Amino acid sequence: MTCAIRHTGWVRIDLHCHSTASDGTDSPAGLVAAAARAGLAAVAITDHDTTAGWAEAAAALPPGLALVRGAELTCVSDDGRGGQCTVHLLAYLFDPESEAMVAEHARTRAERRARLRTMAGRMAADGYPVDADTLLGELHPDAPAGRPHLAQALVRAGVVGSVTEAFATLLHGRSGYYVPSRKTPVLEAIGLVKAAGGVSVLAHGFAHRRGPTISAEVVSELAGAGLDGVEVDHPDHDDDARARLRALADRHGLLVTGSSDYHGTNKTTAIGAETTAPEVLAAIGERATGAGILVA
């Protein structure tokens, strides 16, 4: 059934987590089990550009844990400095059958799979033990494919010691194995989410150590275009980034979320390491018309 989280007191809510439906290591069922073990009251499944894990997570939902169904959309934006950069948009509680969203997910999924095949072929030609058919055969048919899956294969083969090392040495944007992807313009993505009855939140917008980020002026433009919120409390945000994002949220009336960006063993951050206030999740539930928050 659907519910709104209106608890008071000590309640922990994590609104940014990944499963094996994209680049996490916990299955969707394992993700909600991990959330329950961590003492969370609510958890969001936000796999990259897919809703493939929604049904399994909902079916395995432990008693007392609320599930927020969502996705993390990979987008491109003007950076506010004369260039462009990748941004990520968390989309919550949208209608998974929205024709526009389904079409965009299908496009990105097909392009990501073609991209992985090309990158794996380049690496295999240089003697690296990766095979595109094997990698793609391990994925859910509706799951996206990407560099994290290549990274995981390199870790399993003993070529590198971690996913982080794989990205730093072989899979970064300047590598000869790298293939660029066509990302959804962020303004278009905000419109798609809104049309599907969902709520959009800018993910880790000032995480400078990840690479180029958008300026404060661009965040303001996104707010004017219908962005609902910003993820402020994130493991990759330092105190200055959090303060600047919180000030932007105050200025534009944006929701403020906090999340772990949990990926299982692919990253060291624990589920629930950063959290969202219950009243913010309640506001997300009230704004959304595409899907409801679930509780067993």
ABEGO torsion letter per residue (X at the ends): XBBBBABBEBBBBBABBBBAABABABBAAAAAAAAAAAGBABBBBBBBGBAAAAAAAAAABBBGBBBBBBBBBBBBBBAGAGBBBBBBBBBBGBBAABAAAAAAAAAAAAAAAAAAAAAAAAAAAAGBBBBAAAAAAABBAABBBBAAAAAAAAAAAGABABAAAAAAAAABAABAABBBBBBBBAAAAAAAAAAAGBBBBBBGAABAAAEBBBBAAAAAAAAAAGBABBBABBAABBAAAAAAAAAAAAAAGBBBBBBAGBAEAABABBBGABBBBAAAAAAAAAABAABBBBBX
